[in-house]
Each structure stands twice: as C-alpha cells, then as structure tokens.
C-alpha cells in the first residue's frame, strides 16, 4: 500500500479515507463552479455524500493495489481541519517505466 504523509507548520498532506467523505463533499460542492472548466461533467450523484464515499472507496482500493493515490491538503493539524485541496496520482506504472499522472485542485 502506498503511504504518503507530509506535515509542515501549516499543512498536512495525507491520503483521503472513506471517513473524509463529508469534507470531500463540502470541497467539491464549494468549488463546483470554479473547477467545472477542468473537470469532466459529473452526474448529480457525484455531489452527494454517498457519491463521495464511493469515490473514496475506489481510491482506497487503487491505493491498496498501488495504482493510484488521492491526497487531501488540510490546513492545520486537527481532526476538524478543512480540506483545502486535493492531489491525485493515477495510472501508476511500476517497473522500468515508473510513472503516473498527477492532477490537483
């Protein structure tokens, strides 16, 4: 499993878990208009708690299989810290051609 956890004075960068679904939902709803030019069209179910739980469950499986990673950027070190952004690494390829695709918002 890919583990990535980074702390600075102000920020925490860590893999998102299914328990983070409410924070991710708040983030995608608050930034829906801003992100629309760069993201695919999403069905209305994407903007629900269950939709975000499903995405995070798939991301956990990708992380376990080491084919992808979705990181949350949090301001502060408390459990109540708000999600400020996300970084994804997808399509991870191992072996001689180590690579992946990075996306962020």
C-alpha positions as CSV (number, residue, x, y, z in Angstrom):
1,X,0.0,0.0,0.0
2,X,1.2,3.5,-0.8
3,X,1.7,5.6,2.3
4,X,2.3,9.3,1.9
5,X,2.0,11.7,4.8
6,X,3.6,15.1,4.9
7,X,3.4,17.7,7.7
8,X,4.6,21.3,7.5
9,X,4.0,24.1,10.0
10,X,0.7,24.9,8.4
11,X,-0.4,22.0,6.3
12,X,-1.0,18.2,6.3
13,X,-0.9,16.2,3.1
14,X,-2.3,12.7,3.6
15,X,-4.3,10.0,1.8
16,X,-8.0,10.6,1.9
17,X,-10.1,7.9,3.6
18,X,-13.8,7.0,3.3
19,X,-14.3,8.8,6.6
20,X,-13.2,12.0,4.8
21,X,-16.3,11.9,2.6
22,X,-18.1,14.8,4.3
23,X,-15.1,17.0,3.9
24,X,-14.6,16.0,0.3
25,X,-18.3,16.6,-0.4
26,X,-18.0,20.1,1.1
27,X,-14.9,20.8,-1.0
28,X,-16.4,19.6,-4.3
29,X,-19.7,21.4,-3.8
30,X,-18.0,24.7,-2.7
31,X,-15.6,24.5,-5.7
32,X,-18.1,23.1,-8.3
33,X,-18.3,26.2,-10.4
34,X,-14.6,27.0,-10.2
35,X,-13.5,23.5,-11.2
36,X,-16.0,22.9,-13.9
37,X,-13.8,24.1,-16.8
38,X,-11.2,21.5,-15.9
39,X,-13.2,18.5,-14.7
40,X,-15.5,16.1,-16.7
41,X,-19.2,16.6,-16.4
42,X,-20.4,14.8,-13.3
43,X,-23.7,13.2,-12.7
44,X,-25.8,14.7,-9.8
45,X,-24.9,11.7,-7.7
46,X,-21.3,12.9,-7.6
47,X,-22.4,15.8,-5.4
48,X,-23.8,13.6,-2.7
49,X,-22.3,12.0,0.4
50,X,-22.8,8.5,-1.0
51,X,-21.2,9.6,-4.3
52,X,-18.1,10.8,-2.5
53,X,-17.9,7.7,-0.3
54,X,-18.0,5.6,-3.4
55,X,-15.1,7.6,-5.0
56,X,-13.1,7.3,-1.8
57,X,-13.7,3.5,-1.5
58,X,-12.4,3.1,-5.1
59,X,-9.4,5.4,-4.2
60,X,-8.6,3.2,-1.2
61,X,-8.6,0.1,-3.5
62,X,-6.4,1.9,-6.0
63,X,-4.0,2.8,-3.2
64,X,-4.0,-0.8,-1.9
65,X,-3.2,-2.1,-5.4
66,X,-0.6,0.7,-5.8
67,X,-2.2,2.0,-9.0
68,X,-3.4,5.4,-7.6
69,X,-3.4,7.8,-4.7
70,X,-5.7,10.6,-3.7
71,X,-4.2,13.0,-1.2
72,X,-6.0,15.7,0.8
73,X,-4.4,19.0,1.6
74,X,-5.5,20.2,5.0
75,X,-4.7,23.5,6.7
76,X,-3.9,22.7,10.3
77,X,-3.2,19.5,12.3
78,X,-6.6,18.9,14.0
79,X,-9.2,16.4,13.1
80,X,-11.6,19.2,12.2
81,X,-9.2,20.8,9.7
82,X,-10.9,21.7,6.5
83,X,-9.9,20.2,3.2
84,X,-8.2,22.9,1.1
85,X,-7.2,20.9,-1.9
86,X,-6.5,17.5,-3.4
87,X,-3.7,15.9,-5.3
88,X,-4.2,12.7,-7.3
89,X,-1.7,10.4,-8.8
90,X,-3.4,7.9,-11.1
91,X,-2.3,5.3,-13.7
92,X,0.7,4.4,-11.6
93,X,3.0,2.1,-13.5
94,X,5.8,0.2,-11.8
95,X,8.9,-1.5,-13.1
96,X,11.4,0.0,-15.5
97,X,9.0,2.8,-16.6
98,X,8.0,4.2,-13.2
99,X,5.3,6.9,-13.8
100,X,1.8,8.1,-13.2
101,X,-0.5,11.1,-14.0
102,X,-0.8,13.9,-11.5
103,X,-3.8,16.1,-11.1
104,X,-4.6,18.7,-8.5
105,X,-7.1,21.3,-7.4
